[in-house]
């Protein structure tokens, strides 16, 4: 059976660009949430978000490309270039038909959609840009990255809301195991901090409304949580067949060993309160990895800071792991970076990956009083320094899409 390892990391996040800056911010418990600056949100009920700061698309794209692509593509290109560089991957030496791109986005070019509809209504159909459609459709991040890197192998764009990037990584793993590719750039990108994006999520009452205290708005598992904070960014990983990675002496961060994919079939936005789908997804990933429940040392929780999700996830963890639950560390990356929607899963997987590589579990910030209905062992204000060998990452999306990945340290 072909084994799959991770050999490169690219990050665009609200707390930093690049693997090292991102990791330092996570370890330090840096907050990435603030008042919205990407547009005038003064009349909006929610005026806070976790924006990517100091991002200059001109570092990766020329002026013409920038005009013809959405911010979501800018993020994807930057993260993929970083991942290729971090993995010391010379794609000119690879068979392009064995190199794939699996990149998803929950909202695609929603900023472009909003502006183009305004143009249509205000100026008429003849003023709509011919680049509107390719700037807007969700698959274009994957397509653009494939073109950029001459990747002619399998390509896929998952669109499963908050589970998107976890699905793309899981499906990429399967493609490599089946022999369809030796290398796949996998992950997700999102740029939904737009007027219509914020207004839509606010109308659903899904967002935190702590406008006067944005730094403490994202507080997973805290009794005073009141919704998630909208985030943005991108994460891309180089997934590689083990022997291929060893042949080129690649640095191996960890091995991807399990994947669970289930559906609640319960509600369009709310999770199944019993967490049955979440339990099955975690169970599938652990079973595929060949582990016992007692082997799991760390869970990167979906941990959205919403009243319903956090209780459901904690209940699911407690149900599945039983007596072992009290020995498992749990943390939420969203406490610092907000909810990156289609990019969330991979940004969180990167946090898990680096925890395994470096023996440091980042804290869950803003957890002041843990909800009694979330009886799990959450890493709170300070990082935990501990060797981690086996861990899982959870993602649960609107529509009941559940995805879980299992990682273990690579011992050679």
Secondary structure by P-SEA (a helix, b strand, c coil): cbbbbbcbbbbbccccccaaaaaaaaaaccccccccccccccccccccccccccccccccccaaaaaaccaaaaaaaaaaaaaaaaacccccccccccbbbbbbbcccaaaaaaaaaaaaacccccccccccccccccaaaaaaaaaaaccccbbbbbccccaaaaaaaaaaaaaaaaccccccccccccccccaaaaaaaaaaccccccccccccccccccccccbbbbbccccccccccaaaaaaacccccccccbbbbbbcccccccccccaaaaaaaaaaaaaaacccccccccccccccccccaaaaaaaaaaaaaccccccbbbbbccccccccccaaaaaaaaaaaaaaaccbbbbbccccccccccccccccccccccccccbbbbbbcccbbbbbbbbbbbcc
